[in-house]
Amino acid sequence: MLNPLALPIHPILVHFSIAMLTAGWICLLVRYASGDTRWEDRWRMFELVGVLTLVPTIVSAFIDTRGFAFLIHPRAGAPLIWHMTSGFVAAGAFGLHYMWRRRLPLDNLTRSIVTWDIALATFAMVALLATGLIAGAMVYGT
């Protein structure tokens, strides 16, 4: 008999975080491409929700893997350790980006701030993409 409580919950939760962080990244790019500061509020909302929902997403991953055993004896050839590593890099980069960027003014952004802003957000997005690619290899890989 199928036990719904035995099903993994991480794959269900992760998609919401990914959607919010991707939408935030796109809003940030549109904000700088258009110069319209109204996109700033959209970026802040999407990235904040994305970063906050990463917490239950990460917790659910440890629930699904039944703890920290894969961290105690990691195998470099196993994709799970790389999925977790790139996921933590992405989560840290998005968290750092949000905390750094929210303190800056909406107007009077210098070219170097804009460059660092786009670079850090894009680095976080690439790390998130790598995390997803590794997850796809774990699920569908041969």
N, C-alpha and C positions, 0 to 999 in steps of 0.2 A: 504494500500500500504506500502511496506517495505521501511523504510527510513534508508539508510546506515549510515547516520550521527548520528542516534540514537543508533547504536550498540556500545557495550562496546569496548574500545580500549586497556585497560589494559591487557586482556588475549592475545592479539596479540603481544604486545611489550615485555611482561615478558619472553617469551621463549628465545629470543635472549640473554638477560642478563644471564639467567640461563645457557645457552649453553656456553657462554664465560667464566663464572666463574667456571663452572665444568671443562672445558678444561684447564683453568689455574691451578686449583687444581691438576688435573692429571699430568700436565707438571711439577709442583713443586715436586710431589712425584717421578716422573721418574727422575728428576734432582738429587735428593738425592739418589735414589736407584742405578742409573747408575754412578753417579759422574761426568757426562758430563755437563760442564757449558753451552753448547749450548742450553740446555733446559731452562736456565735462561731467555734468550731473549724471548722464546715462552711463558713462564709463564708471564713475564712482559706485553707482548702485550695482551694476553688473559685477564688477570686480569684488566688491565687498561681499555680496551674496556668494560668489564663487569661492572666495577665500574662506568664508565662514562654513560653507558646506563641505569643504575639504576635510574638516575635523571628523564628522561622522563617516565620511568616505574612507579615511585612513583607519579609523577604529574598526569599521566593518571589514576591512582587509585583514586585520589581525584576527578578527573573529572567524572569518572564513578559512584562514590558514591554521586555525586552532592554536594560535599563540606565536611565540617567537622562535620556535625550533629552527626554522629556516635561516635565522640570523646567527644562531649559535654555531652551526656548522655549514656555512655557505659554500656552495659549489660555484666556481667561476663560470662553468659551462651551463649552469641552469639559468633559464631566462627569468625566473621569479626574482632572484636577487637583483638583476639589472632593472627589472620592472619597478621594484621597490626603490632602488637607488634613484632612478630617473624621476620617479613620482615624487620623492622627497625633494629633489632638486627643483622640480617644477613648483611644488607647493611652497618651498622656501623663497624661490624667486618671485612668485606672485605675491606672497605675503610681504616680502621686502619692498617690492614695487609699490604696493598699495600704501604701506606705512610711509615710505619716502615721498611718494607723489602727493599724498593728501595734505602734506604740510606746505606745499608750494602754492604761491598765489595763482589765481586764474589768469590774470593779465600779467604783462611784462615778463614773459618767459624768455630767457636768453636762448640763443641757438644751441649752446652746449647743453643746457637743461633739456631742451626738446630732443636733442640727439641721444642723451643718456636715457631719457624717458622711453623713447621708442626702442632703443637697444635693449634695455632691461626687460621691457614688456615682450619684445620679440624673442629674446633668449628664453624667457619663461614659457612662451607659447611653443617654441621649438622643443623644449624639454618635455612639455605636455604631449606634443605630437610623438616624440620618441617613446614616451611611456605607453601611449596607445598602440604604436606599432609593435612594441614588445608584447603587449597584452594580446594583440591579434596573432602574433607568432605562437604564443602559448596556447591559445584556443584553437586556431585553425592551422598552425604550422605542421610541417611533416618532419 
